[in-house]
Amino acid sequence: QLLESGGGLVEPGGSLRLSCSAPGLDHFRRCPVTWYRQTAGKEREWVSTMSSDYRGTYADSVKGRFSITIGEAKDTQYLQMNSLKPEDTGMYLCKATGGSWQGAPCPEGWGQGTQVTVSS
């Protein structure tokens, strides 16, 4: 089970950092993770993927503003979101897509989601 946090209400132009954690899995920050966002009445939208070779790919709508990062916490990845726009509003979900890192298996599964609202 993945745990997400970091959502909230922010003004346009602001920043948020979302967290996606696999508690106790000390290589999770090296595992492939994909971020999606869901808005009421719309299909789930792909936002970003960190691949197993640490390459980040991003939807055109967020390119240059969002980035997947890692920090000191070995069991966590982050989605850094800058220059937020009202159209970035939605429920953000992280998905671990399996695979492995240096022979250690990576998990599969979804986070519970965290709500991001960009509004003045």
Rosetta blueprint (number, residue, H / E / L):
1 Q L
2 L L
3 L E
4 E E
5 S E
6 G L
7 G L
8 G E
9 L E
10 V E
11 E L
12 P L
13 G L
14 G L
15 S L
16 L E
17 R E
18 L E
19 S E
20 C E
21 S E
22 A L
23 P L
24 G L
25 L L
26 D L
27 H L
28 F H
29 R H
30 R H
31 C L
32 P L
33 V E
34 T E
35 W E
36 Y E
37 R E
38 Q E
39 T L
40 A L
41 G L
42 K L
43 E L
44 R L
45 E E
46 W E
47 V E
48 S E
49 T E
50 M E
51 S L
52 S L
53 D L
54 Y L
55 R L
56 G E
57 T E
58 Y E
59 A L
60 D L
61 S L
62 V L
63 K L
64 G L
65 R L
66 F E
67 S E
68 I E
69 T E
70 I E
71 G L
72 E L
73 A L
74 K L
75 D L
76 T E
77 Q E
78 Y E
79 L E
80 Q E
81 M E
82 N L
83 S L
84 L L
85 K L
86 P H
87 E H
88 D H
89 T L
90 G E
91 M E
92 Y E
93 L E
94 C E
95 K E
96 A E
97 T E
98 G L
99 G L
100 S E
101 W E
102 Q L
103 G L
104 A E
105 P E
106 C L
107 P L
108 E E
109 G E
110 W E
111 G L
112 Q L
113 G L
114 T E
115 Q E
116 V E
117 T E
118 V E
119 S L
120 S L
